[in-house]
Amino acid sequence: MDFKRLFRHLTTGPWTLRRRFPPAVLAAIEATVRAAESRHPGEIRFAVETALAPQALWRGLQPRHCAELAFARLGVWDTEHNNGVLIYLLLADHDVEIVADRGVGRGRVPAAEWEACCRIMEEHFRAGRFQAGAVAGVEAVAAVLARYPPVHPVDAGNELPDRPAIL
């Protein structure tokens, strides 16, 4: 067990989330997602998880697996054309993960593209710019979706909520 990680998760609570993502920041993210989705047929979902339970840490649960679980739990996989993309932030680990459904780029999107989107956000977050980081991340994902459009270019409408999910 990584005791530093355990300590970070135990000391990162709801107050941290409210301080970094107050209602105005959540509204800005929502507006950015809505505007970004008007430029391509993909669906973007932004989710923030404050910290993991000690049991999850004991089992060695990593941010990538948490993102995949959130992808399923939030139904990002359940769009008509499998064109959903989840931007997942685990606050306690200072980690951003992106999970894209099979209809997004059909594996044509190099992993480095998604990783670059994550690094943009993480750089802003390290500097305490959470709104700027989230907005920049959504814009970066939208740019990737514009370069690698989903397999089905027909927009099925707004299938996922634009409002960020708080897990």
Beta strands, then each sheet from edge to edge (+ up, - down):
strand 1: 43-49
strand 2: 84-90
strand 3: 95-100
strand 4: 165-166
sheet 1: 3+ 2- 1- 4-
end
